[in-house]
Amino acid sequence: MDLSDVNQTLWSLQAGDCCEIVGYDDALAEKYRIRLMEFGFHVGERVTCLHSLAFGAPKVYRVSNTVYSLDDEVATHVLVRKEPAGE
């Protein structure tokens, strides 16, 4: 997988940002990777950050028609390609 243009993680998104999942880093345990894929966080899937609260609180993301809350311990390992604003 070509990750040369990936410079962000799911955790780096702010409310209103959209992205495409491009993969997972090697530090994420396999059990978490599998569980995220069960939830719909597949490579190529579009994700929108709905809420990005302060002080390290979990962020809220929409994948397909479902909303999930993820903390930084998981979301920092999901590699994304941010979509330009207005797409």
Backbone hydrogen bonds, N-H to C=O, Kabsch-Sander energy under -0.5 kcal/mol:
donor,donor_aa,acceptor,acceptor_aa,energy
3,L,1,M,-0.8
6,V,3,L,-1.6
7,N,5,D,-0.6
8,Q,80,V,-0.9
10,L,75,A,-0.8
10,L,78,V,-2.2
11,W,75,A,-1.2
12,S,9,T,-1.0
13,L,10,L,-1.2
16,G,49,C,-3.4
17,D,14,Q,-2.4
19,C,47,V,-2.3
20,E,81,R,-1.9
21,I,45,E,-2.3
22,V,79,L,-2.7
23,G,79,L,-1.3
25,D,77,H,-2.4
28,L,25,D,-1.3
32,Y,29,A,-0.8
33,R,29,A,-2.0
34,I,30,E,-2.7
35,R,31,K,-1.8
36,L,32,Y,-2.7
37,M,33,R,-2.0
38,E,34,I,-2.1
39,F,35,R,-1.5
40,G,36,L,-0.6
40,G,37,M,-0.8
41,F,36,L,-2.6
42,H,40,G,-2.0
44,G,21,I,-3.4
45,E,42,H,-2.2
47,V,19,C,-2.4
48,T,62,R,-2.0
49,C,17,D,-2.7
50,L,48,T,-0.7
50,L,60,V,-2.9
51,H,60,V,-1.4
57,A,54,A,-1.3
59,K,70,L,-2.2
60,V,51,H,-2.2
61,Y,68,Y,-3.3
62,R,48,T,-2.9
63,V,61,Y,-0.5
63,V,66,T,-2.6
64,S,46,R,-0.7
66,T,63,V,-2.3
68,Y,61,Y,-3.0
70,L,59,K,-2.4
74,V,71,D,-1.2
75,A,71,D,-2.6
76,T,72,D,-1.6
77,H,74,V,-1.9
78,V,75,A,-1.1
79,L,23,G,-2.3
79,L,77,H,-0.7
80,V,8,Q,-2.1
81,R,20,E,-2.5
82,K,80,V,-0.6
83,E,18,C,-2.6
87,E,84,P,-1.3
